[in-house]
Amino acid sequence: MEPEIIIVQDLQELSTVAADRFARLAARAVTAHGRFSAALSGGGTPQGMYRRLAEAHGPGGGQPIPWRQVHLFWGDERAVPPTDPENNFGQAWQAFIKHVPIPSGQVHRIRTDLAPEAAAHIYAAELEAFFGSAWPEFDLVLLGMGEDGHVAALFPGSPALAERTQPVTASTAEYQGRPAQRVTLTLPAINAARHVLLLVSGAAKAPTVRAVIDGSSDRLPAQQVRPSHGRLTWVLDRDAASDIRY
């Protein structure tokens, strides 16, 4: 299936569109099989979406979200404590999780108090227990993309890109001065999702967006995001989309 490409005016509109898609997918999943499983992303781009999710729960909010049936996971995590500003769980907790009535047992964070290899093993076991299979099938995997084309903690040239036998692995990457030790979903785990939502904002990422969508480079991790049986949706602001032909 060809990717869906949604182009919006700015990051504010991107956040609104992404939060609305999250809400609609949650309602659809709960109707279909009684729960909604979403793997979240870190970084700056999804923070506005997270704030919209918190607002949707408040008075006069948007489409209601069935939080009691929502299970949250993470696509990757940096090996820093939850209180560190670079911790992906901590970012989402502050932006929206603590503001919505999701049961605490349904927030499945990656253990950053352990070495990355041990944390990856425990997280893989938790996924297997939840999904009843060694390979997860998330209702939604939310991704951002770096200027170098990385997604989750899958960076160009990383051995983690070649992992095909495990759904979770440890990875190491120096990127923009952020913590290098990480735990990440692997490509097969991402591509098993029912829906992948890839959010990209900013003119600095426009050349990479073009290279991924046009297929002009085969070295970019984002090009390898191709859901096997699900759907891929890009949500781009106009700056990020400025180099593509549409």
C-alpha positions as protocol buffer text, in pm:
chain_id: "A"
residue {
  index: 1
  type: MET
  ca { x: 0 y: 0 z: 0 }
}
residue {
  index: 2
  type: GLU
  ca { x: 133 y: 344 z: -93 }
}
residue {
  index: 3
  type: PRO
  ca { x: 201 y: 575 z: 204 }
}
residue {
  index: 4
  type: GLU
  ca { x: -55 y: 840 z: 286 }
}
residue {
  index: 5
  type: ILE
  ca { x: 102 y: 1188 z: 288 }
}
residue {
  index: 6
  type: ILE
  ca { x: -69 y: 1469 z: 479 }
}
residue {
  index: 7
  type: ILE
  ca { x: 80 y: 1819 z: 446 }
}
residue {
  index: 8
  type: VAL
  ca { x: -22 y: 2083 z: 698 }
}
residue {
  index: 9
  type: GLN
  ca { x: 67 y: 2447 z: 748 }
}
residue {
  index: 10
  type: ASP
  ca { x: 280 y: 2433 z: 1060 }
}
residue {
  index: 11
  type: LEU
  ca { x: 374 y: 2237 z: 1370 }
}
residue {
  index: 12
  type: GLN
  ca { x: 61 y: 2351 z: 1551 }
}
residue {
  index: 13
  type: GLU
  ca { x: -164 y: 2203 z: 1282 }
}
residue {
  index: 14
  type: LEU
  ca { x: 55 y: 1892 z: 1264 }
}
residue {
  index: 15
  type: SER
  ca { x: -2 y: 1838 z: 1637 }
}
residue {
  index: 16
  type: THR
  ca { x: -377 y: 1871 z: 1600 }
}
residue {
  index: 17
  type: VAL
  ca { x: -394 y: 1633 z: 1303 }
}
residue {
  index: 18
  type: ALA
  ca { x: -177 y: 1376 z: 1479 }
}
residue {
  index: 19
  type: ALA
  ca { x: -379 y: 1389 z: 1802 }
}
residue {
  index: 20
  type: ASP
  ca { x: -700 y: 1347 z: 1605 }
}
residue {
  index: 21
  type: ARG
  ca { x: -555 y: 1044 z: 1424 }
}
residue {
  index: 22
  type: PHE
  ca { x: -449 y: 896 z: 1759 }
}
residue {
  index: 23
  type: ALA
  ca { x: -803 y: 941 z: 1896 }
}
residue {
  index: 24
  type: ARG
  ca { x: -969 y: 788 z: 1590 }
}
residue {
  index: 25
  type: LEU
  ca { x: -733 y: 490 z: 1585 }
}
residue {
  index: 26
  type: ALA
  ca { x: -789 y: 435 z: 1957 }
}
residue {
  index: 27
  type: ALA
  ca { x: -1167 y: 433 z: 1917 }
}
residue {
  index: 28
  type: ARG
  ca { x: -1143 y: 199 z: 1619 }
}
residue {
  index: 29
  type: ALA
  ca { x: -910 y: -45 z: 1797 }
}
residue {
  index: 30
  type: VAL
  ca { x: -1120 y: -58 z: 2114 }
}
residue {
  index: 31
  type: THR
  ca { x: -1430 y: -131 z: 1906 }
}
residue {
  index: 32
  type: ALA
  ca { x: -1247 y: -401 z: 1708 }
}
residue {
  index: 33
  type: HIS
  ca { x: -1061 y: -585 z: 1984 }
}
residue {
  index: 34
  type: GLY
  ca { x: -1122 y: -417 z: 2318 }
}
residue {
  index: 35
  type: ARG
  ca { x: -793 y: -228 z: 2363 }
}
residue {
  index: 36
  type: PHE
  ca { x: -555 y: 12 z: 2191 }
}
residue {
  index: 37
  type: SER
  ca { x: -178 y: -35 z: 2193 }
}
residue {
  index: 38
  type: ALA
  ca { x: 45 y: 256 z: 2091 }
}
residue {
  index: 39
  type: ALA
  ca { x: 424 y: 286 z: 2084 }
}
residue {
  index: 40
  type: LEU
  ca { x: 518 y: 649 z: 2142 }
}
residue {
  index: 41
  type: SER
  ca { x: 813 y: 857 z: 2024 }
}
residue {
  index: 42
  type: GLY
  ca { x: 1040 y: 1108 z: 2193 }
}
residue {
  index: 43
  type: GLY
  ca { x: 1197 y: 1426 z: 2061 }
}
residue {
  index: 44
  type: GLY
  ca { x: 1048 y: 1767 z: 2003 }
}
residue {
  index: 45
  type: THR
  ca { x: 799 y: 1708 z: 1721 }
}
residue {
  index: 46
  type: PRO
  ca { x: 539 y: 1496 z: 1907 }
}
residue {
  index: 47
  type: GLN
  ca { x: 525 y: 1717 z: 2215 }
}
residue {
  index: 48
  type: GLY
  ca { x: 250 y: 1936 z: 2071 }
}
residue {
  index: 49
  type: MET
  ca { x: 48 y: 1626 z: 1988 }
}
residue {
  index: 50
  type: TYR
  ca { x: 90 y: 1505 z: 2346 }
}
residue {
  index: 51
  type: ARG
  ca { x: -38 y: 1834 z: 2482 }
}
residue {
  index: 52
  type: ARG
  ca { x: -339 y: 1807 z: 2251 }
}
residue {
  index: 53
  type: LEU
  ca { x: -413 y: 1463 z: 2394 }
}
residue {
  index: 54
  type: ALA
  ca { x: -417 y: 1610 z: 2744 }
}
residue {
  index: 55
  type: GLU
  ca { x: -644 y: 1892 z: 2626 }
}
residue {
  index: 56
  type: ALA
  ca { x: -882 y: 1644 z: 2464 }
}
residue {
  index: 57
  type: HIS
  ca { x: -950 y: 1499 z: 2808 }
}
residue {
  index: 58
  type: GLY
  ca { x: -1037 y: 1838 z: 2953 }
}
residue {
  index: 59
  type: PRO
  ca { x: -1362 y: 2036 z: 2933 }
}
residue {
  index: 60
  type: GLY
  ca { x: -1452 y: 2119 z: 2576 }
}
residue {
  index: 61
  type: GLY
  ca { x: -1184 y: 1881 z: 2443 }
}
residue {
  index: 62
  type: GLY
  ca { x: -1191 y: 1708 z: 2107 }
}
residue {
  index: 63
  type: GLN
  ca { x: -1280 y: 1351 z: 2025 }
}
residue {
  index: 64
  type: PRO
  ca { x: -1292 y: 1150 z: 2350 }
}
residue {
  index: 65
  type: ILE
  ca { x: -1022 y: 886 z: 2397 }
}
residue {
  index: 66
  type: PRO
  ca { x: -1101 y: 557 z: 2577 }
}
residue {
  index: 67
  type: TRP
  ca { x: -807 y: 589 z: 2816 }
}
residue {
  index: 68
  type: ARG
  ca { x: -915 y: 293 z: 3031 }
}
residue {
  index: 69
  type: GLN
  ca { x: -849 y: 67 z: 2733 }
}
residue {
  index: 70
  type: VAL
  ca { x: -526 y: 234 z: 2616 }
}
residue {
  index: 71
  type: HIS
  ca { x: -184 y: 71 z: 2661 }
}
residue {
  index: 72
  type: LEU
  ca { x: 121 y: 289 z: 2602 }
}
residue {
  index: 73
  type: PHE
  ca { x: 463 y: 161 z: 2499 }
}
residue {
  index: 74
  type: TRP
  ca { x: 770 y: 331 z: 2352 }
}
residue {
  index: 75
  type: GLY
  ca { x: 943 y: 285 z: 2018 }
}
residue {
  index: 76
  type: ASP
  ca { x: 1276 y: 368 z: 2178 }
}
residue {
  index: 77
  type: GLU
  ca { x: 1425 y: 506 z: 2494 }
}
residue {
  index: 78
  type: ARG
  ca { x: 1743 y: 684 z: 2598 }
}
residue {
  index: 79
  type: ALA
  ca { x: 1938 y: 531 z: 2884 }
}
residue {
  index: 80
  type: VAL
  ca { x: 1876 y: 815 z: 3127 }
}
residue {
  index: 81
  type: PRO
  ca { x: 1647 y: 834 z: 3434 }
}
residue {
  index: 82
  type: PRO
  ca { x: 1277 y: 921 z: 3387 }
}
residue {
  index: 83
  type: THR
  ca { x: 1344 y: 1260 z: 3545 }
}
residue {
  index: 84
  type: ASP
  ca { x: 1601 y: 1351 z: 3279 }
}
residue {
  index: 85
  type: PRO
  ca { x: 1463 y: 1591 z: 3012 }
}
residue {
  index: 86
  type: GLU
  ca { x: 1598 y: 1352 z: 2743 }
}
residue {
  index: 87
  type: ASN
  ca { x: 1395 y: 1054 z: 2869 }
}
residue {
  index: 88
  type: ASN
  ca { x: 1114 y: 978 z: 2622 }
}
residue {
  index: 89
  type: PHE
  ca { x: 880 y: 838 z: 2885 }
}
residue {
  index: 90
  type: GLY
  ca { x: 941 y: 1142 z: 3105 }
}
residue {
  index: 91
  type: GLN
  ca { x: 860 y: 1379 z: 2820 }
}
residue {
  index: 92
  type: ALA
  ca { x: 528 y: 1206 z: 2752 }
}
residue {
  index: 93
  type: TRP
  ca { x: 449 y: 1179 z: 3123 }
}
residue {
  index: 94
  type: GLN
  ca { x: 485 y: 1551 z: 3175 }
}
residue {
  index: 95
  type: ALA
  ca { x: 301 y: 1647 z: 2856 }
}
residue {
  index: 96
  type: PHE
  ca { x: -5 y: 1427 z: 2886 }
}
residue {
  index: 97
  type: ILE
  ca { x: 7 y: 1093 z: 3066 }
}
residue {
  index: 98
  type: LYS
  ca { x: -19 y: 1240 z: 3416 }
}
residue {
  index: 99
  type: HIS
  ca { x: -321 y: 1443 z: 3302 }
}
residue {
  index: 100
  type: VAL
  ca { x: -536 y: 1157 z: 3169 }
}
residue {
  index: 101
  type: PRO
  ca { x: -709 y: 863 z: 3345 }
}
residue {
  index: 102
  type: ILE
  ca { x: -496 y: 584 z: 3203 }
}
residue {
  index: 103
  type: PRO
  ca { x: -432 y: 306 z: 3459 }
}
residue {
  index: 104
  type: SER
  ca { x: -69 y: 306 z: 3571 }
}
residue {
  index: 105
  type: GLY
  ca { x: -30 y: -63 z: 3486 }
}
residue {
  index: 106
  type: GLN
  ca { x: -104 y: 19 z: 3124 }
}
residue {
  index: 107
  type: VAL
  ca { x: 198 y: 247 z: 3084 }
}
residue {
  index: 108
  type: HIS
  ca { x: 479 y: 16 z: 2977 }
}
residue {
  index: 109
  type: ARG
  ca { x: 799 y: 216 z: 2998 }
}
residue {
  index: 110
  type: ILE
  ca { x: 1143 y: 82 z: 2914 }
}
residue {
  index: 111
  type: ARG
  ca { x: 1364 y: 20 z: 3219 }
}
residue {
  index: 112
  type: THR
  ca { x: 1643 y: 276 z: 3215 }
}
residue {
  index: 113
  type: ASP
  ca { x: 1776 y: 171 z: 3555 }
}
residue {
  index: 114
  type: LEU
  ca { x: 1927 y: -133 z: 3382 }
}
residue {
  index: 115
  type: ALA
  ca { x: 2199 y: -176 z: 3123 }
}
residue {
  index: 116
  type: PRO
  ca { x: 2051 y: -135 z: 2771 }
}
residue {
  index: 117
  type: GLU
  ca { x: 2094 y: -504 z: 2682 }
}
residue {
  index: 118
  type: ALA
  ca { x: 1910 y: -615 z: 2998 }
}
residue {
  index: 119
  type: ALA
  ca { x: 1641 y: -350 z: 2948 }
}
residue {
  index: 120
  type: ALA
  ca { x: 1588 y: -469 z: 2589 }
}
residue {
  index: 121
  type: HIS
  ca { x: 1548 y: -830 z: 2706 }
}
residue {
  index: 122
  type: ILE
  ca { x: 1294 y: -737 z: 2974 }
}
residue {
  index: 123
  type: TYR
  ca { x: 1100 y: -510 z: 2737 }
}
residue {
  index: 124
  type: ALA
  ca { x: 1084 y: -786 z: 2473 }
}
residue {
  index: 125
  type: ALA
  ca { x: 947 y: -1025 z: 2736 }
}
residue {
  index: 126
  type: GLU
  ca { x: 684 y: -769 z: 2838 }
}
residue {
  index: 127
  type: LEU
  ca { x: 578 y: -726 z: 2475 }
}
residue {
  index: 128
  type: GLU
  ca { x: 551 y: -1102 z: 2432 }
}
residue {
  index: 129
  type: ALA
  ca { x: 337 y: -1132 z: 2745 }
}
residue {
  index: 130
  type: PHE
  ca { x: 107 y: -853 z: 2626 }
}
residue {
  index: 131
  type: PHE
  ca { x: 67 y: -957 z: 2263 }
}
residue {
  index: 132
  type: GLY
  ca { x: 90 y: -1333 z: 2315 }
}
residue {
  index: 133
  type: SER
  ca { x: 359 y: -1356 z: 2051 }
}
residue {
  index: 134
  type: ALA
  ca { x: 730 y: -1291 z: 2021 }
}
residue {
  index: 135
  type: TRP
  ca { x: 642 y: -1020 z: 1767 }
}
residue {
  index: 136
  type: PRO
  ca { x: 418 y: -730 z: 1872 }
}
residue {
  index: 137
  type: GLU
  ca { x: 137 y: -601 z: 1654 }
}
residue {
  index: 138
  type: PHE
  ca { x: 82 y: -247 z: 1772 }
}
residue {
  index: 139
  type: ASP
  ca { x: -232 y: -62 z: 1671 }
}
residue {
  index: 140
  type: LEU
  ca { x: -10 y: 245 z: 1630 }
}
residue {
  index: 141
  type: VAL
  ca { x: 362 y: 312 z: 1615 }
}
residue {
  index: 142
  type: LEU
  ca { x: 439 y: 683 z: 1635 }
}
residue {
  index: 143
  type: LEU
  ca { x: 771 y: 790 z: 1484 }
}
residue {
  index: 144
  type: GLY
  ca { x: 967 y: 1107 z: 1427 }
}
residue {
  index: 145
  type: MET
  ca { x: 1258 y: 1134 z: 1186 }
}
residue {
  index: 146
  type: GLY
  ca { x: 1599 y: 1293 z: 1233 }
}
residue {
  index: 147
  type: GLU
  ca { x: 1787 y: 1500 z: 978 }
}
residue {
  index: 148
  type: ASP
  ca { x: 1999 y: 1191 z: 911 }
}
residue {
  index: 149
  type: GLY
  ca { x: 1688 y: 981 z: 838 }
}
residue {
  index: 150
  type: HIS
  ca { x: 1689 y: 784 z: 1163 }
}
residue {
  index: 151
  type: VAL
  ca { x: 1366 y: 661 z: 1319 }
}
residue {
  index: 152
  type: ALA
  ca { x: 1328 y: 536 z: 1677 }
}
residue {
  index: 153
  type: ALA
  ca { x: 1693 y: 458 z: 1767 }
}
residue {
  index: 154
  type: LEU
  ca { x: 1770 y: 306 z: 1427 }
}
residue {
  index: 155
  type: PHE
  ca { x: 2050 y: 521 z: 1284 }
}
residue {
  index: 156
  type: PRO
  ca { x: 2230 y: 503 z: 947 }
}
residue {
  index: 157
  type: GLY
  ca { x: 2495 y: 233 z: 958 }
}
residue {
  index: 158
  type: SER
  ca { x: 2383 y: 97 z: 1295 }
}
residue {
  index: 159
  type: PRO
  ca { x: 2397 y: -283 z: 1348 }
}
residue {
  index: 160
  type: ALA
  ca { x: 2048 y: -249 z: 1500 }
}
residue {
  index: 161
  type: LEU
  ca { x: 1913 y: -191 z: 1147 }
}
residue {
  index: 162
  type: ALA
  ca { x: 2005 y: -546 z: 1052 }
}
residue {
  index: 163
  type: GLU
  ca { x: 1837 y: -712 z: 1352 }
}
residue {
  index: 164
  type: ARG
  ca { x: 1571 y: -956 z: 1228 }
}
residue {
  index: 165
  type: THR
  ca { x: 1543 y: -1212 z: 1509 }
}
residue {
  index: 166
  type: GLN
  ca { x: 1439 y: -987 z: 1801 }
}
residue {
  index: 167
  type: PRO
  ca { x: 1168 y: -720 z: 1837 }
}
residue {
  index: 168
  type: VAL
  ca { x: 1385 y: -506 z: 2068 }
}
residue {
  index: 169
  type: THR
  ca { x: 1758 y: -438 z: 2076 }
}
residue {
  index: 170
  type: ALA
  ca { x: 2012 y: -209 z: 2238 }
}
residue {
  index: 171
  type: SER
  ca { x: 2175 y: 53 z: 2018 }
}
residue {
  index: 172
  type: THR
  ca { x: 2443 y: 320 z: 2041 }
}
residue {
  index: 173
  type: ALA
  ca { x: 2436 y: 647 z: 1850 }
}
residue {
  index: 174
  type: GLU
  ca { x: 2588 y: 990 z: 1890 }
}
residue {
  index: 175
  type: TYR
  ca { x: 2329 y: 1238 z: 1761 }
}
residue {
  index: 176
  type: GLN
  ca { x: 2308 y: 1611 z: 1833 }
}
residue {
  index: 177
  type: GLY
  ca { x: 2472 y: 1570 z: 2173 }
}
residue {
  index: 178
  type: ARG
  ca { x: 2194 y: 1347 z: 2308 }
}
residue {
  index: 179
  type: PRO
  ca { x: 2248 y: 1033 z: 2518 }
}
residue {
  index: 180
  type: ALA
  ca { x: 2413 y: 763 z: 2306 }
}
residue {
  index: 181
  type: GLN
  ca { x: 2296 y: 445 z: 2480 }
}
residue {
  index: 182
  type: ARG
  ca { x: 1943 y: 346 z: 2381 }
}
residue {
  index: 183
  type: VAL
  ca { x: 1689 y: 67 z: 2353 }
}
residue {
  index: 184
  type: THR
  ca { x: 1479 y: 45 z: 2038 }
}
residue {
  index: 185
  type: LEU
  ca { x: 1214 y: -151 z: 1855 }
}
residue {
  index: 186
  type: THR
  ca { x: 1362 y: -319 z: 1551 }
}
residue {
  index: 187
  type: LEU
  ca { x: 1241 y: -273 z: 1195 }
}
residue {
  index: 188
  type: PRO
  ca { x: 1037 y: -598 z: 1187 }
}
residue {
  index: 189
  type: ALA
  ca { x: 855 y: -491 z: 1505 }
}
residue {
  index: 190
  type: ILE
  ca { x: 779 y: -147 z: 1363 }
}
residue {
  index: 191
  type: ASN
  ca { x: 668 y: -291 z: 1030 }
}
residue {
  index: 192
  type: ALA
  ca { x: 429 y: -535 z: 1200 }
}
residue {
  index: 193
  type: ALA
  ca { x: 214 y: -243 z: 1323 }
}
residue {
  index: 194
  type: ARG
  ca { x: -138 y: -187 z: 1198 }
}
residue {
  index: 195
  type: HIS
  ca { x: -61 y: 182 z: 1152 }
}
residue {
  index: 196
  type: VAL
  ca { x: 264 y: 381 z: 1154 }
}
residue {
  index: 197
  type: LEU
  ca { x: 234 y: 758 z: 1193 }
}
residue {
  index: 198
  type: LEU
  ca { x: 551 y: 944 z: 1096 }
}
residue {
  index: 199
  type: LEU
  ca { x: 563 y: 1309 z: 1204 }
}
residue {
  index: 200
  type: VAL
  ca { x: 819 y: 1548 z: 1056 }
}
residue {
  index: 201
  type: SER
  ca { x: 853 y: 1923 z: 1106 }
}
residue {
  index: 202
  type: GLY
  ca { x: 1107 y: 2183 z: 994 }
}
residue {
  index: 203
  type: ALA
  ca { x: 1296 y: 2290 z: 683 }
}
residue {
  index: 204
  type: ALA
  ca { x: 1619 y: 2125 z: 800 }
}
residue {
  index: 205
  type: LYS
  ca { x: 1459 y: 1786 z: 739 }
}
residue {
  index: 206
  type: ALA
  ca { x: 1318 y: 1870 z: 394 }
}
residue {
  index: 207
  type: PRO
  ca { x: 1606 y: 1717 z: 190 }
}
residue {
  index: 208
  type: THR
  ca { x: 1581 y: 1393 z: 389 }
}
residue {
  index: 209
  type: VAL
  ca { x: 1204 y: 1381 z: 350 }
}
residue {
  index: 210
  type: ARG
  ca { x: 1249 y: 1415 z: -25 }
}
residue {
  index: 211
  type: ALA
  ca { x: 1516 y: 1142 z: -36 }
}
residue {
  index: 212
  type: VAL
  ca { x: 1299 y: 901 z: 161 }
}
residue {
  index: 213
  type: ILE
  ca { x: 975 y: 962 z: -27 }
}
residue {
  index: 214
  type: ASP
  ca { x: 1137 y: 976 z: -372 }
}
residue {
  index: 215
  type: GLY
  ca { x: 1353 y: 674 z: -299 }
}
residue {
  index: 216
  type: SER
  ca { x: 1668 y: 857 z: -408 }
}
residue {
  index: 217
  type: SER
  ca { x: 1877 y: 701 z: -129 }
}
residue {
  index: 218
  type: ASP
  ca { x: 1883 y: 344 z: -3 }
}
residue {
  index: 219
  type: ARG
  ca { x: 2082 y: 420 z: 313 }
}
residue {
  index: 220
  type: LEU
  ca { x: 1819 y: 600 z: 517 }
}
residue {
  index: 221
  type: PRO
  ca { x: 1649 y: 404 z: 798 }
}
residue {
  index: 222
  type: ALA
  ca { x: 1318 y: 582 z: 740 }
}
residue {
  index: 223
  type: GLN
  ca { x: 1303 y: 426 z: 392 }
}
residue {
  index: 224
  type: GLN
  ca { x: 1284 y: 86 z: 553 }
}
residue {
  index: 225
  type: VAL
  ca { x: 964 y: 169 z: 738 }
}
residue {
  index: 226
  type: ARG
  ca { x: 718 y: -27 z: 527 }
}
residue {
  index: 227
  type: PRO
  ca { x: 435 y: -186 z: 727 }
}
residue {
  index: 228
  type: SER
  ca { x: 385 y: -546 z: 616 }
}
residue {
  index: 229
  type: HIS
  ca { x: 7 y: -547 z: 648 }
}
residue {
  index: 230
  type: GLY
  ca { x: -65 y: -203 z: 790 }
}
residue {
  index: 231
  type: ARG
  ca { x: -64 y: 157 z: 678 }
}
residue {
  index: 232
  type: LEU
  ca { x: 205 y: 425 z: 680 }
}
residue {
  index: 233
  type: THR
  ca { x: 98 y: 789 z: 715 }
}
residue {
  index: 234
  type: TRP
  ca { x: 336 y: 1083 z: 691 }
}
residue {
  index: 235
  type: VAL
  ca { x: 225 y: 1409 z: 852 }
}
residue {
  index: 236
  type: LEU
  ca { x: 453 y: 1691 z: 732 }
}
residue {
  index: 237
  type: ASP
  ca { x: 444 y: 2061 z: 792 }
}
residue {
  index: 238
  type: ARG
  ca { x: 503 y: 2277 z: 482 }
}
residue {
  index: 239
  type: ASP
  ca { x: 866 y: 2340 z: 571 }
}
residue {
  index: 240
  type: ALA
  ca { x: 943 y: 1968 z: 595 }
}
residue {
  index: 241
  type: ALA
  ca { x: 752 y: 1903 z: 271 }
}
residue {
  index: 242
  type: SER
  ca { x: 907 y: 2192 z: 77 }
}
residue {
  index: 243
  type: ASP
  ca { x: 1137 y: 1975 z: -136 }
}
residue {
  index: 244
  type: ILE
  ca { x: 895 y: 1702 z: -239 }
}
residue {
  index: 245
  type: ARG
  ca { x: 682 y: 1696 z: -553 }
}
residue {
  index: 246
  type: TYR
  ca { x: 308 y: 1678 z: -482 }
}
